[in-house]
Structure formats: structure tokens, C-alpha cells
């Protein structure tokens, strides 16, 4: 066999190897990226217990259920014999243990500016399914869309919070600040950081929100996202309370599952940016 023919055959085998990947993803944003890249035929399993509405099609029988985001089902994973498993910090030691079944890859964004890290993340995922050209084209289109949105809303004074069982905590999000140029309002001195283990939280009250006076208060409802519907936020009651306290701040209730469970995908980033921009 001539050397050139050998190289061509090697390249073809490499493509076939990628094209026959059997992927499991515990990262929901990676799943929406695979859908955009038309590579879901290589997805064989995902955590169906935590699917946001925008990913509801993946509840179909052709995709195996491999447990919850925090509770992987190792037996279910082993049964479908994946070639690669995408995991996140949410799975903890249980996720790391899956490497005994198949190779695992920790999915996440590198530190630093959001967009370069996001591009790197998407392109790495695309390389697993031989969709680099498609990924580059979608990234370029998304960047143009984000630039247009930013031109309409940059500089607006907003506040983003996470709601959990009646309490609120400040939430900083690079899609709002970096991609759309939204500015977080100055918080009152009463808002102090609180450390729980290695994590730092910024709890705040409704009175703190009024004192901050944002044009829009964006709410990510953790309680609703994880199925604790009895503890979910009553948006009308919060809007009424703000009004009674003399505030004209608008409450924008963001799609819980999209924001709390997913993210960093080609679809999810665009959907999140659109929600933020449309509320202004």
C-alpha cells in the first residue's frame, strides 16, 4: 500500500471512530450543542430526571436514562456501554467513579473571559463528533446575534438573584455582564458575603432589592428547577411587595431549568441571552 493511500485510510478510520462514538452526557448544555450540530445520533444516554422543557425531546425511549444529575446510575451506564461520558462537578465522586466503566471527560469552562472559554468548550465537543466546521459557523452566527442584542441593552442597570425556598442571593452571570453589557446595580452596605464551606453567598432581602433600585430584577428559581414546587417563588406576590415598598422594579422570572440546570450550550446561551434582552 502506498504511503498516501495509507494516510487517507487512516484519516477515514479516524472519522469513522468519531462518527461511531456512543456518548453519555451529564452536562445538559452539551446535549443542546449536540442537537445544534445534528449529532444526537451519537448520544445514547442522559439524566432524564432533570430535563428542562427545552430538552424534552430527549425523554424519548431511544435515549437511555442514566440517573440524576447528582445521582448517576452506574448500572444503567454500564449496560449501554458508552465510549465516552461527559461529567461535571455536580456528579462529584460518583461521576469520577464512572471512569471504571468508560473514559470520562470533565466538562466545564476555563477561567477568564467567558466567550473565549465558551468557544473552546464548544469546539472541543464538536471535535468528538467531527463537526468543527459546523460549530464554527454557529459560533460566528451566535456572536453576531449577541452583538445586536448588546447594542440594544448594554448599560441597563439590573440585578440578578437566585431564589431558594423564600430567600434570595445575588447571582453574577457572564451572559448578562460580558455578553450583553448589562450593569449590576450598586448593592447597599447591608448586603454582606457569607461563606459556607468553600462557597461564598450574598444573601439579600426584598428591602435590599428596593434600596438597589434595578430597572429589572432577574430571578432564577432554584426551588422550581429542582422540583420543590411548594417552595417556588410567587412572582405576583413579590412584584406586589416591591410596589408597596415604592419600587417600580420589574420582576423577570427566568426559565428555571434553563438557567439553573443547563447552560454553556449553543442553544442555551442564545436562549438565556434572549430572555435577558426581552425583559428590558
Backbone as CSV, one residue per row, in Angstrom:
resi,resn,N_x,N_y,N_z,CA_x,CA_y,CA_z,C_x,C_y,C_z
1,UNK,0.848,-1.201,0.000,0.000,0.000,0.000,0.878,1.244,0.000
2,UNK,0.572,2.178,-0.915,1.344,3.408,-0.977,1.100,4.244,0.277
3,UNK,2.109,5.064,0.622,2.051,5.853,1.852,0.857,6.812,1.833
4,UNK,0.598,7.442,0.668,-0.519,8.389,0.568,-1.841,7.679,0.828
5,UNK,-1.985,6.456,0.258,-3.209,5.688,0.471,-3.367,5.322,1.938
6,UNK,-2.229,5.032,2.582,-2.235,4.687,3.999,-2.750,5.856,4.835
7,UNK,-2.292,7.084,4.492,-2.731,8.261,5.223,-4.225,8.504,5.039
8,UNK,-4.706,8.349,3.802,-6.120,8.554,3.522,-6.963,7.556,4.298
9,UNK,-6.535,6.286,4.294,-7.273,5.265,5.023,-7.273,5.550,6.521
10,UNK,-6.142,6.019,7.037,-6.047,6.347,8.458,-7.001,7.463,8.823
11,UNK,-7.077,8.474,7.952,-7.989,9.591,8.192,-9.440,9.124,8.172
12,UNK,-9.759,8.217,7.231,-11.123,7.697,7.140,-11.491,6.904,8.386
13,UNK,-10.562,6.116,8.880,-10.815,5.345,10.091,-11.016,6.248,11.293
14,UNK,-10.253,7.359,11.330,-10.390,8.303,12.448,-11.771,8.931,12.448
15,UNK,-12.243,9.307,11.255,-13.572,9.889,11.134,-14.632,8.879,11.553
16,UNK,-14.463,7.602,11.095,-15.419,6.572,11.453,-15.451,6.351,12.954
17,UNK,-14.263,6.439,13.591,-14.195,6.243,15.043,-15.000,7.321,15.762
18,UNK,-14.843,8.566,15.300,-15.606,9.653,15.909,-17.099,9.493,15.611
19,UNK,-17.403,9.139,14.364,-18.793,9.042,13.954,-19.532,7.937,14.693
20,UNK,-18.799,6.971,15.233,-19.440,5.863,15.941,-19.366,6.032,17.452
21,UNK,-19.036,7.231,17.925,-18.993,7.487,19.361,-20.348,7.170,19.991
22,UNK,-20.299,6.608,21.181,-21.509,6.371,21.970,-21.370,7.234,23.219
23,UNK,-22.041,8.376,23.187,-21.837,9.399,24.207,-22.929,9.377,25.269
24,UNK,-22.497,9.560,26.521,-23.405,9.862,27.622,-23.027,11.247,28.114
25,UNK,-24.014,12.082,28.364,-23.712,13.428,28.854,-24.524,13.755,30.096
26,UNK,-23.810,14.044,31.183,-24.444,14.567,32.392,-24.432,16.093,32.379
27,UNK,-23.958,16.666,31.291,-23.967,18.117,31.101,-25.049,18.454,30.090
28,UNK,-26.087,19.148,30.526,-27.237,19.398,29.657,-26.912,20.382,28.540
29,UNK,-26.031,21.337,28.814,-25.640,22.273,27.763,-24.945,21.577,26.604
30,UNK,-24.173,20.547,26.905,-23.511,19.781,25.837,-24.541,19.069,24.975
31,UNK,-25.647,18.661,25.584,-26.693,17.993,24.818,-27.332,18.957,23.823
32,UNK,-27.588,20.195,24.251,-28.205,21.122,23.282,-27.214,21.506,22.188
33,UNK,-25.913,21.495,22.515,-24.907,21.741,21.475,-24.900,20.602,20.467
34,UNK,-24.979,19.370,20.933,-25.033,18.222,20.023,-26.256,18.311,19.113
35,UNK,-27.374,18.808,19.652,-28.578,18.945,18.819,-28.354,19.973,17.718
36,UNK,-27.770,21.107,18.071,-27.485,22.129,17.055,-26.561,21.585,15.977
37,UNK,-25.592,20.774,16.385,-24.611,20.218,15.442,-25.139,18.983,14.713
38,UNK,-26.387,18.630,14.971,-27.022,17.464,14.347,-26.192,16.198,14.583
39,UNK,-25.827,16.013,15.842,-25.012,14.847,16.214,-25.647,14.055,17.348
40,UNK,-26.955,14.201,17.521,-27.609,13.490,18.625,-27.718,11.987,18.373
41,UNK,-27.448,11.549,17.133,-27.441,10.114,16.875,-26.302,9.423,17.614
42,UNK,-25.335,10.210,18.077,-24.218,9.639,18.828,-24.435,9.721,20.342
43,UNK,-25.553,10.314,20.745,-25.901,10.405,22.158,-26.760,9.198,22.524
44,UNK,-26.304,8.415,23.512,-27.036,7.202,23.871,-27.645,7.270,25.269
45,UNK,-27.184,8.204,26.111,-27.724,8.272,27.457,-27.582,9.635,28.081
46,UNK,-28.527,9.969,28.987,-28.507,11.255,29.672,-29.390,11.148,30.917
47,UNK,-29.258,12.110,31.860,-30.074,12.084,33.075,-31.463,12.646,32.821
48,UNK,-32.423,11.796,32.553,-33.768,12.236,32.178,-34.530,12.873,33.341
49,UNK,-34.119,12.588,34.567,-34.842,13.122,35.718,-34.742,14.636,35.823
50,UNK,-33.800,15.231,35.153,-33.544,16.658,35.335,-33.709,17.465,34.055
51,UNK,-34.434,16.947,33.077,-34.500,17.623,31.785,-35.333,18.896,31.828
52,UNK,-34.750,20.038,31.431,-35.552,21.257,31.264,-36.508,21.077,30.083
53,UNK,-37.521,21.912,30.011,-38.539,21.784,28.978,-37.941,21.865,27.576
54,UNK,-36.934,22.711,27.395,-36.405,22.890,26.041,-35.661,21.652,25.535
55,UNK,-35.379,20.710,26.442,-34.722,19.460,26.058,-35.677,18.270,26.188
56,UNK,-36.973,18.514,26.197,-37.954,17.462,26.464,-37.909,16.323,25.451
57,UNK,-37.463,16.591,24.233,-37.431,15.531,23.221,-36.494,14.385,23.615
58,UNK,-35.560,14.673,24.524,-34.594,13.642,24.918,-35.146,12.691,25.975
59,UNK,-36.415,12.841,26.309,-37.063,11.879,27.194,-37.531,10.654,26.412
60,UNK,-37.377,10.690,25.102,-37.821,9.584,24.256,-37.019,8.320,24.541
61,UNK,-37.612,7.172,24.196,-37.047,5.871,24.544,-35.706,5.581,23.881
62,UNK,-35.403,6.248,22.780,-34.145,5.959,22.100,-32.925,6.389,22.910
63,UNK,-33.145,7.237,23.916,-32.061,7.659,24.795,-32.239,6.990,26.157
64,UNK,-31.191,6.355,26.658,-31.280,5.668,27.945,-31.190,6.658,29.098
65,UNK,-31.905,6.353,30.173,-31.853,7.168,31.390,-30.686,6.679,32.249
66,UNK,-29.791,7.581,32.596,-28.596,7.171,33.352,-28.561,7.821,34.737
67,UNK,-29.748,8.053,35.314,-29.805,8.578,36.669,-30.056,10.063,36.726
68,UNK,-29.741,10.665,37.874,-29.928,12.091,38.059,-28.629,12.854,37.909
69,UNK,-28.726,14.181,37.883,-27.519,14.997,37.754,-26.553,14.765,38.918
70,UNK,-27.097,14.551,40.101,-26.255,14.307,41.271,-26.213,12.839,41.678
71,UNK,-26.978,12.017,40.987,-27.039,10.597,41.343,-26.922,9.722,40.103
72,UNK,-25.740,9.642,39.502,-25.558,8.784,38.329,-25.898,7.330,38.651
73,UNK,-26.455,6.643,37.672,-26.795,5.232,37.806,-25.732,4.425,37.071
74,UNK,-24.756,3.924,37.812,-23.619,3.225,37.206,-24.064,1.972,36.458
75,UNK,-25.066,1.273,36.971,-25.541,0.063,36.304,-26.138,0.388,34.944
76,UNK,-26.908,1.464,34.888,-27.516,1.860,33.617,-26.442,2.297,32.626
77,UNK,-25.420,2.971,33.129,-24.316,3.410,32.274,-23.585,2.205,31.700
78,UNK,-23.269,1.232,32.547,-22.533,0.048,32.106,-23.325,-0.751,31.075
79,UNK,-24.630,-0.778,31.240,-25.484,-1.569,30.352,-25.454,-1.083,28.914
80,UNK,-25.288,0.225,28.708,-25.311,0.737,27.330,-23.921,0.916,26.745
81,UNK,-22.883,0.583,27.515,-21.504,0.543,27.007,-21.108,1.791,26.219
82,UNK,-21.032,2.951,26.872,-20.639,4.173,26.152,-19.149,4.167,25.820
83,UNK,-18.782,4.973,24.846,-17.362,5.129,24.536,-16.777,6.347,25.246
84,UNK,-17.647,7.282,25.696,-17.189,8.486,26.392,-18.340,9.050,27.220
85,UNK,-18.004,9.515,28.427,-19.012,10.085,29.329,-18.613,11.504,29.696
86,UNK,-19.493,12.462,29.441,-19.264,13.837,29.859,-19.815,14.018,31.268
87,UNK,-18.971,14.477,32.182,-19.393,14.700,33.556,-19.109,16.140,33.956
88,UNK,-19.725,16.559,35.062,-19.495,17.892,35.608,-19.235,17.757,37.103
89,UNK,-18.978,18.881,37.744,-18.732,18.861,39.189,-19.970,18.412,39.957
90,UNK,-21.153,18.544,39.374,-22.391,18.165,40.044,-22.407,16.685,40.442
91,UNK,-21.753,15.839,39.657,-21.799,14.407,39.935,-20.816,13.987,41.034
92,UNK,-19.891,14.873,41.354,-18.957,14.599,42.439,-18.177,13.311,42.242
93,UNK,-17.939,12.608,43.342,-17.154,11.373,43.292,-17.861,10.277,42.492
94,UNK,-19.191,10.298,42.476,-19.922,9.293,41.699,-19.639,9.440,40.209
95,UNK,-19.487,10.683,39.757,-19.161,10.912,38.359,-17.763,10.432,38.026
96,UNK,-16.828,10.740,38.898,-15.442,10.318,38.683,-15.354,8.799,38.644
97,UNK,-16.164,8.125,39.469,-16.137,6.663,39.532,-16.587,6.012,38.231
98,UNK,-17.308,6.759,37.394,-17.782,6.196,36.130,-16.631,5.867,35.177
99,UNK,-15.443,6.405,35.453,-14.294,6.120,34.590,-13.909,4.643,34.618
100,UNK,-14.417,3.903,35.617,-14.184,2.460,35.656,-14.988,1.750,34.572
101,UNK,-16.024,2.444,34.067,-16.876,1.865,33.032,-16.418,2.292,31.645
102,UNK,-16.099,3.579,31.497,-15.689,4.136,30.202,-14.903,5.422,30.459
103,UNK,-14.160,5.900,29.478,-13.445,7.170,29.656,-14.419,8.297,29.996
104,UNK,-14.035,9.154,30.928,-14.850,10.311,31.286,-14.115,11.594,30.929
105,UNK,-14.882,12.627,30.658,-14.296,13.936,30.376,-15.030,14.985,31.200
106,UNK,-14.296,15.698,32.032,-14.896,16.750,32.849,-15.225,17.941,31.956
107,UNK,-16.498,18.299,31.927,-16.966,19.385,31.074,-17.077,20.658,31.905
108,UNK,-16.518,21.719,31.397,-16.596,22.997,32.089,-15.837,24.051,31.309
109,UNK,-16.009,25.297,31.701,-15.337,26.398,31.020,-14.081,26.792,31.772
110,UNK,-13.059,27.131,31.020,-11.813,27.592,31.620,-12.025,28.949,32.279
111,UNK,-11.189,29.269,33.238,-11.291,30.568,33.900,-10.916,31.684,32.933
112,UNK,-11.407,32.879,33.223,-11.109,34.028,32.370,-12.351,34.521,31.659
113,UNK,-12.155,35.274,30.579,-13.277,35.835,29.829,-14.192,34.719,29.317
114,UNK,-15.484,34.994,29.336,-16.465,33.953,29.033,-16.416,33.494,27.582
115,UNK,-16.451,34.411,26.628,-16.610,33.990,25.236,-15.465,33.114,24.742
116,UNK,-14.194,33.450,24.965,-13.118,32.553,24.520,-13.220,31.166,25.161
117,UNK,-13.586,31.116,26.440,-13.721,29.830,27.121,-14.897,29.042,26.548
118,UNK,-15.974,29.734,26.228,-17.143,29.089,25.646,-16.816,28.536,24.256
119,UNK,-16.125,29.311,23.447,-15.724,28.845,22.120,-14.869,27.588,22.220
120,UNK,-13.907,27.609,23.117,-13.030,26.452,23.292,-13.828,25.217,23.698
121,UNK,-14.763,25.424,24.605,-15.616,24.328,25.079,-16.435,23.733,23.930
122,UNK,-17.062,24.582,23.132,-17.894,24.108,22.025,-17.054,23.384,20.982
123,UNK,-15.898,23.952,20.644,-15.059,23.340,19.617,-14.506,21.985,20.068
124,UNK,-14.213,21.862,21.351,-13.737,20.570,21.858,-14.834,19.527,21.757
125,UNK,-16.045,19.923,22.104,-17.167,18.994,21.987,-17.395,18.626,20.521
126,UNK,-17.324,19.608,19.640,-17.532,19.360,18.214,-16.487,18.404,17.651
127,UNK,-15.276,18.447,18.204,-14.211,17.562,17.706,-14.528,16.095,17.979
128,UNK,-15.307,15.827,19.012,-15.666,14.441,19.328,-16.621,13.852,18.303
129,UNK,-17.350,14.706,17.610,-18.354,14.226,16.654,-18.055,14.700,15.230
130,UNK,-16.831,15.174,15.024,-16.387,15.621,13.694,-17.306,16.690,13.103
131,UNK,-17.596,17.725,13.919,-18.478,18.801,13.486,-17.834,20.172,13.707
132,UNK,-16.509,20.245,13.537,-15.820,21.504,13.826,-16.259,22.630,12.899
133,UNK,-16.415,22.349,11.622,-16.818,23.404,10.681,-18.212,23.930,11.007
134,UNK,-19.109,23.007,11.321,-20.472,23.403,11.673,-20.475,24.241,12.955
135,UNK,-19.659,23.823,13.925,-19.599,24.544,15.194,-19.074,25.959,14.998
136,UNK,-18.068,26.112,14.161,-17.501,27.436,13.908,-18.546,28.344,13.274
137,UNK,-19.315,27.821,12.330,-20.334,28.635,11.663,-21.419,29.073,12.656
138,UNK,-21.845,28.162,13.535,-22.877,28.504,14.510,-22.345,29.505,15.533
139,UNK,-21.099,29.330,15.950,-20.494,30.273,16.894,-20.431,31.676,16.301
140,UNK,-20.052,31.771,15.029,-19.973,33.083,14.377,-21.348,33.738,14.296
141,UNK,-22.371,32.928,13.971,-23.736,33.467,13.891,-24.225,33.897,15.264
142,UNK,-23.927,33.094,16.293,-24.340,33.433,17.652,-23.653,34.713,18.119
143,UNK,-22.401,34.853,17.807,-21.667,36.057,18.211,-22.291,37.300,17.583
144,UNK,-22.710,37.185,16.324,-23.352,38.316,15.654,-24.692,38.649,16.307
145,UNK,-25.460,37.620,16.665,-26.750,37.837,17.340,-26.539,38.525,18.688
146,UNK,-25.542,38.071,19.428,-25.261,38.648,20.736,-24.823,40.106,20.613
147,UNK,-24.080,40.403,19.573,-23.618,41.778,19.353,-24.822,42.699,19.122
148,UNK,-25.806,42.213,18.363,-27.014,43.011,18.121,-27.808,43.226,19.407
149,UNK,-27.950,42.165,20.191,-28.675,42.284,21.463,-27.964,43.254,22.401
150,UNK,-26.649,43.143,22.457,-25.872,44.020,23.331,-26.043,45.477,22.933
151,UNK,-26.120,45.721,21.645,-26.309,47.089,21.172,-27.605,47.708,21.658
152,UNK,-28.609,46.864,21.951,-29.905,47.365,22.400,-29.990,47.548,23.920
153,UNK,-29.215,46.757,24.682,-29.446,46.743,26.130,-28.235,47.106,26.986
154,UNK,-27.059,47.226,26.397,-25.848,47.488,27.178,-26.015,48.733,28.052
155,UNK,-25.540,48.625,29.283,-25.579,49.756,30.203,-26.788,49.814,31.096
156,UNK,-27.807,48.964,30.840,-29.001,48.956,31.682,-28.633,48.470,33.090
157,UNK,-29.240,49.078,34.094,-28.963,48.743,35.489,-29.916,47.628,35.944
158,UNK,-29.350,46.474,36.249,-30.165,45.314,36.593,-29.593,44.609,37.818
159,UNK,-30.364,43.667,38.328,-29.911,42.828,39.429,-30.399,41.414,39.161
160,UNK,-29.507,40.435,39.272,-29.877,39.041,39.085,-29.718,38.315,40.410
161,UNK,-30.748,37.530,40.756,-30.712,36.799,42.018,-31.135,35.353,41.791
162,UNK,-30.722,34.499,42.714,-31.226,33.130,42.784,-32.215,33.062,43.938
163,UNK,-33.380,32.492,43.681,-34.376,32.301,44.734,-34.323,30.855,45.215
164,UNK,-34.350,30.663,46.523,-34.349,29.319,47.091,-35.204,29.303,48.354
165,UNK,-36.372,28.682,48.245,-37.255,28.495,49.395,-37.522,29.784,50.164
166,UNK,-37.794,30.855,49.438,-38.147,32.123,50.071,-37.002,33.091,50.269
167,UNK,-35.782,32.630,50.098,-34.618,33.504,50.257,-34.024,33.891,48.914
168,UNK,-33.270,34.991,48.921,-32.645,35.479,47.697,-31.145,35.626,47.898
169,UNK,-30.406,35.347,46.840,-28.966,35.550,46.861,-28.506,36.171,45.562
170,UNK,-27.535,37.063,45.629,-27.026,37.725,44.429,-26.415,36.687,43.486
171,UNK,-26.723,36.811,42.225,-26.203,35.899,41.207,-25.468,36.720,40.152
172,UNK,-24.214,36.390,39.923,-23.448,37.063,38.886,-23.364,36.133,37.676
173,UNK,-23.678,36.666,36.505,-23.727,35.834,35.319,-23.016,36.526,34.157
174,UNK,-22.049,35.840,33.535,-21.286,36.469,32.445,-22.090,36.720,31.188
175,UNK,-23.192,36.007,30.996,-24.023,36.285,29.822,-24.620,37.680,29.942
176,UNK,-25.032,38.017,31.162,-25.568,39.358,31.390,-24.479,40.413,31.318
177,UNK,-23.399,40.202,32.053,-22.384,41.252,32.181,-21.431,41.321,30.994
178,UNK,-20.921,40.177,30.546,-19.909,40.187,29.486,-20.526,40.182,28.087
179,UNK,-21.485,39.310,27.855,-22.017,39.177,26.502,-23.013,40.265,26.145
180,UNK,-23.803,40.734,27.134,-24.806,41.759,26.847,-24.468,43.124,27.422
181,UNK,-23.442,43.215,28.250,-23.033,44.510,28.784,-23.995,45.106,29.792
182,UNK,-24.813,44.278,30.449,-25.702,44.777,31.489,-24.885,45.095,32.741
183,UNK,-25.299,46.128,33.453,-24.552,46.557,34.638,-25.329,46.236,35.905
184,UNK,-24.648,45.584,36.847,-25.307,45.293,38.117,-25.368,46.549,38.965
185,UNK,-26.515,46.773,39.576,-26.708,47.956,40.408,-25.804,47.903,41.633
186,UNK,-25.577,49.070,42.216,-24.815,49.147,43.464,-25.646,48.569,44.598
187,UNK,-25.097,47.610,45.296,-25.820,46.987,46.403,-25.631,47.801,47.675
188,UNK,-26.638,47.823,48.546,-26.496,48.567,49.804,-25.458,47.916,50.724
189,UNK,-24.951,48.686,51.658,-23.933,48.186,52.579,-24.438,47.036,53.441
190,UNK,-25.757,46.903,53.542,-26.333,45.830,54.362,-26.105,44.441,53.756
191,UNK,-25.769,44.390,52.473,-25.535,43.101,51.804,-24.087,42.693,52.021
192,UNK,-23.895,41.614,52.769,-22.562,41.151,53.116,-22.362,39.711,52.630
193,UNK,-21.142,39.365,52.233,-20.883,37.980,51.817,-20.917,37.027,53.004
194,UNK,-21.429,35.837,52.760,-21.486,34.783,53.774,-20.824,33.546,53.200
195,UNK,-19.918,32.950,53.963,-19.167,31.790,53.472,-19.750,30.505,54.037
196,UNK,-20.036,29.567,53.129,-20.484,28.226,53.510,-19.495,27.236,52.893
197,UNK,-18.624,26.681,53.716,-17.591,25.799,53.185,-16.645,26.578,52.298
198,UNK,-16.533,26.176,51.051,-15.660,26.886,50.109,-16.430,27.877,49.252
199,UNK,-17.743,27.949,49.434,-18.574,28.813,48.595,-18.963,30.081,49.342
200,UNK,-19.067,31.161,48.586,-19.440,32.453,49.157,-20.782,32.893,48.576
201,UNK,-21.708,33.239,49.460,-23.039,33.680,49.061,-23.249,35.134,49.469
202,UNK,-24.152,35.800,48.735,-24.512,37.188,49.054,-26.024,37.243,49.252
203,UNK,-26.512,36.851,50.447,-27.959,36.897,50.690,-28.455,38.335,50.746
204,UNK,-29.678,38.549,50.307,-30.266,39.887,50.375,-31.764,39.781,50.566
205,UNK,-32.344,40.838,51.120,-33.772,40.888,51.408,-34.491,41.680,50.321
206,UNK,-35.815,41.654,50.384,-36.605,42.458,49.461,-36.296,43.938,49.667
207,UNK,-36.069,44.330,50.918,-35.715,45.724,51.213,-34.394,46.102,50.563
208,UNK,-33.448,45.150,50.532,-32.166,45.389,49.857,-32.378,45.609,48.361
209,UNK,-33.283,44.835,47.790,-33.586,44.968,46.363,-34.167,46.344,46.078
210,UNK,-35.083,46.776,46.936,-35.681,48.104,46.766,-34.611,49.182,46.861
211,UNK,-33.707,49.054,47.834,-32.638,50.046,48.002,-31.708,50.072,46.803
212,UNK,-31.528,48.916,46.140,-30.649,48.853,44.968,-31.291,49.505,43.744
213,UNK,-32.623,49.431,43.668,-33.407,50.079,42.613,-32.981,49.685,41.193
214,UNK,-32.964,48.374,40.881,-32.651,47.980,39.498,-33.835,48.224,38.575
215,UNK,-33.546,48.409,37.308,-34.641,48.525,36.341,-35.375,47.198,36.246
216,UNK,-34.594,46.110,36.209,-35.175,44.762,36.140,-34.502,43.886,37.186
217,UNK,-35.314,43.108,37.879,-34.816,42.091,38.797,-35.000,40.743,38.119
218,UNK,-33.896,40.114,37.728,-33.944,38.791,37.121,-33.898,37.738,38.215
219,UNK,-34.812,36.776,38.166,-34.882,35.742,39.197,-34.676,34.363,38.576
220,UNK,-33.700,33.625,39.111,-33.510,32.215,38.775,-34.042,31.416,39.968
221,UNK,-35.111,30.680,39.751,-35.794,30.000,40.847,-35.266,28.570,41.011
222,UNK,-34.326,28.409,41.937,-33.749,27.084,42.199,-34.816,26.113,42.683
223,UNK,-35.687,26.568,43.554,-36.713,25.691,44.115,-37.555,25.056,43.015
224,UNK,-38.006,25.866,42.068,-38.804,25.352,40.965,-37.972,24.416,40.086
225,UNK,-36.721,24.771,39.841,-35.872,23.989,38.949,-35.632,22.576,39.455
226,UNK,-35.526,22.413,40.782,-35.233,21.085,41.334,-36.494,20.357,41.784
227,UNK,-37.659,20.899,41.420,-38.905,20.199,41.682,-39.566,20.489,43.005
228,UNK,-39.045,21.456,43.763,-39.680,21.828,45.034,-40.726,22.907,44.772
229,UNK,-41.784,22.515,44.089,-42.774,23.486,43.628,-43.488,24.186,44.779
230,UNK,-43.595,23.517,45.935,-44.257,24.141,47.081,-43.433,25.285,47.665
231,UNK,-42.152,25.343,47.300,-41.272,26.401,47.787,-40.907,27.393,46.682
232,UNK,-41.522,27.231,45.512,-41.213,28.101,44.378,-41.665,29.535,44.645
233,UNK,-41.084,30.455,43.918,-41.385,31.871,44.093,-42.778,32.229,43.580
234,UNK,-43.497,33.017,44.368,-44.760,33.614,43.928,-44.396,34.965,43.310
235,UNK,-44.312,34.994,41.999,-43.837,36.190,41.295,-44.771,37.371,41.506
236,UNK,-46.065,37.129,41.429,-47.028,38.219,41.607,-46.918,38.826,43.002
237,UNK,-46.718,37.961,44.006,-46.598,38.459,45.378,-45.349,39.305,45.542
238,UNK,-44.238,38.880,44.917,-43.004,39.656,45.002,-43.156,40.994,44.285
239,UNK,-43.769,40.980,43.102,-43.970,42.228,42.364,-44.842,43.195,43.163
240,UNK,-45.869,42.655,43.810,-46.753,43.473,44.629,-46.010,44.040,45.837
241,UNK,-45.168,43.226,46.453,-44.406,43.684,47.616,-43.453,44.811,47.234
242,UNK,-42.802,44.671,46.096,-41.899,45.730,45.635,-42.667,47.031,45.413
243,UNK,-43.843,46.908,44.820,-44.654,48.099,44.546,-45.082,48.776,45.843
244,UNK,-45.456,47.959,46.835,-45.886,48.503,48.128,-44.751,49.244,48.827
245,UNK,-43.530,48.818,48.546,-42.360,49.465,49.143,-41.864,50.647,48.308
246,UNK,-42.636,51.023,47.303,-42.312,52.204,46.495,-41.364,51.960,45.346
247,UNK,-41.182,50.691,44.954,-40.260,50.373,43.862,-41.015,50.090,42.572
248,UNK,-40.485,50.589,41.449,-41.081,50.280,40.151,-40.231,49.255,39.392
249,UNK,-39.371,48.528,40.117,-38.548,47.478,39.520,-39.429,46.388,38.918
250,UNK,-39.094,45.953,37.736,-39.818,44.883,37.062,-39.187,43.539,37.422
251,UNK,-40.016,42.574,37.797,-39.530,41.225,38.099,-39.587,40.389,36.818
252,UNK,-38.444,39.864,36.413,-38.365,38.990,35.239,-38.020,37.585,35.718
253,UNK,-38.992,36.687,35.637,-38.836,35.312,36.104,-38.235,34.486,34.977
254,UNK,-36.970,34.144,35.115,-36.264,33.406,34.070,-36.642,31.926,34.107
255,UNK,-36.585,31.264,32.968,-36.947,29.846,32.880,-36.055,29.028,33.809
256,UNK,-36.614,28.449,34.872,-35.792,27.839,35.929,-34.824,26.755,35.463
257,UNK,-35.344,25.745,34.732,-34.488,24.647,34.314,-33.379,25.084,33.371
258,UNK,-33.702,25.996,32.480,-32.713,26.508,31.535,-31.550,27.170,32.258
259,UNK,-31.872,27.945,33.299,-30.841,28.722,33.981,-30.138,27.969,35.097
260,UNK,-30.865,27.143,35.829,-30.248,26.502,36.983,-29.629,25.141,36.652
261,UNK,-30.219,24.424,35.700,-29.757,23.076,35.403,-28.882,23.006,34.164
262,UNK,-29.053,23.935,33.245,-28.335,23.868,31.984,-27.457,25.109,31.802
263,UNK,-26.944,25.271,30.584,-26.103,26.427,30.273,-24.838,26.040,29.528
264,UNK,-24.188,27.034,28.960,-22.933,26.862,28.229,-23.079,25.977,26.990
265,UNK,-24.283,25.977,26.419,-24.516,25.264,25.168,-24.866,26.244,24.063
266,UNK,-24.755,25.803,22.829,-25.056,26.693,21.705,-26.510,27.168,21.736
267,UNK,-27.417,26.296,22.159,-28.812,26.704,22.284,-29.047,27.484,23.561
268,UNK,-28.569,26.953,24.671,-28.893,27.553,25.966,-28.344,28.962,26.115
269,UNK,-27.158,29.221,25.618,-26.606,30.570,25.707,-27.469,31.562,24.933
270,UNK,-27.902,31.169,23.757,-28.745,32.070,22.962,-30.097,32.287,23.642
271,UNK,-30.696,31.204,24.142,-31.990,31.328,24.819,-31.884,32.210,26.060
272,UNK,-30.805,32.046,26.813,-30.616,32.852,28.019,-30.431,34.324,27.674
273,UNK,-29.619,34.598,26.681,-29.405,35.989,26.277,-30.703,36.620,25.793
274,UNK,-31.497,35.863,25.051,-32.782,36.384,24.557,-33.724,36.709,25.720
275,UNK,-33.763,35.842,26.729,-34.628,36.108,27.880,-34.227,37.391,28.587
276,UNK,-32.926,37.585,28.760,-32.449,38.782,29.427,-32.807,40.038,28.628
277,UNK,-32.551,39.990,27.331,-32.789,41.163,26.492,-34.273,41.485,26.362
278,UNK,-35.102,40.453,26.251,-36.543,40.679,26.062,-37.216,41.267,27.276
279,UNK,-36.615,41.103,28.447,-37.217,41.633,29.669,-36.998,43.133,29.830
280,UNK,-36.123,43.711,29.031,-35.797,45.140,29.160,-36.641,46.005,28.213
